[in-house]
Amino acid sequence: MKKTILFIGFLIGLNFNLLAQNINLNKSELESVLCKQWEIEYALIDGMKIGQIPGATDFDFKFKSDGKYDLIREEGNIENGLWVFDIKNKYVELLIKGKLTSRIKSIEKDKLILAMVSRQNDPLGLPSVEIHFKPI
């Protein structure tokens, strides 16, 4: 019985760990890893790996050490935003025109994982979307 309870506790803990944010860097370490240009490698939609979808616009991010970033669309349009490191919650928030659009939940020197943030007016049941980037 005790083993069953411990196993269930382990599974629950494992699930919470999978949902946790994963940036274990201080601000200067984060800046040195983040501040470059990143391109999409692939996306995960509800856990299914998806390559470039025909007709979908491609985009890159270029992060700067002053807390700003450029969202560079494939047709050449550039939108500016702000990035904010939440050390306590271990993620980076991305804002455009003061509105939260996404969070960087994990970053290494050769991989960045971005999670889309649902908004108040979004329909319920939207798929979870994670976009994986690699540096250019």
N, C-alpha and C positions, 0 to 999 in steps of 0.2 A: 504494500500500500504506500509506504513512504517513497519507494522508488518511483511509483506512478506519479505521485504529487511532485516529486523533484523533476521528473521528466517533463511534466506539463509546465512547471515553472520555467524550465530551461527553454522550452519552445516559445513561451510568451516572451521571455527575455530576448530571445533571438529575433523575434518579429519586431520588438521595439528597437533593437539595435539596427536592423535593416532600415528602419524609418528615420533613424537619427542622422543629424548632420555630421559632416566628417572633415571639418577644417580645423586642424590642430596646429596652427601656426600663429606666431605673433604678427602684428601689423606689418613690420618691415619685411619679414619672411614672406608674407602673403603678397606684398607689393612686388617683390623680386620674382615671384612665380607668376603672378597674374598679369603684370603690366607688359603685354605684348599683344600681337594679333592672333586670334583664334578662329578656326573655321570648323564647320559642322563635319563630324565624322559619320554619325548615325543618330537615330532617335529610338527611344523605347516608348511605345504606346501601350499602356496596360501590360507591360512586361514583354511585348513582342518587338523584336528588332526590325526597324524599318530603315531602308536606305532613302535616297532622294526620291521623293514622290513627284511623278511627272506633273508639271504645271505649278508646283509649289515654288515660292521664291526662296532663293538661297541668301544667306547673310553671314557676315563675320562680325566679331566684336574686336575692338581695339581699346584696351584698357590703359589708362594713364595714371601716374602716381599721385595726381592731384585730386583723386576721387571722381574723375569724370571718365566717360567712355563714349566711343562712337559705335553706333549700330550701322554697319555698312551693308547696304542691300546690293544685290548683284547688278541692278540697273544703274548703280552709281549714287543713288540717294543715300545721304548720311543723316542719321538722327542722333542727337546728343542726349546723353543721360548721365545719371549719377550712380556710383556704387558706394555702398556703405557696409563696412565690416561689423557684424554683430558678434563680438568675441564670446559673449556669454552663451549664445545659442549656436555658435560655430557655423555660421553661414554668411554669405554676402548677399545683400539685397540690391536689386537693380531697379532703378526708378527712371521713368521718362515723364517729363512734365509733371513731376511731383507724385506720380502714381506708380505704385509697386507693380511690376510686370512679371518678375521671376526672381529666383534665388539660385545662387551658386551653392550647391550643397557639398561639393567635393572638388578639390583641386590638387594636382600634382604637377611637376614640371612638364609633363607630356600629356596631361589629360585634365579636362574641366567638365564637370557634370552640372548641368543647369536644369532646375525643375520649374515648370510653369506654375504660376500662382493663380488660382481661380479667383474671380472677382465676385462681388456681391450680386451682380445682376446676371451672372453666368447661369445657364440651365443646370439643374441637378443631374448627376450621373455622367458628367463629362469624363472622358478617359484621363488617367494620369499620364502626363507627358514628361519625359526626361530627355534632354538633348545632350549628347556627348560631343565634345569639341576636342580638337588637337591644335597645337600651335602651328603657325605658318612659318 
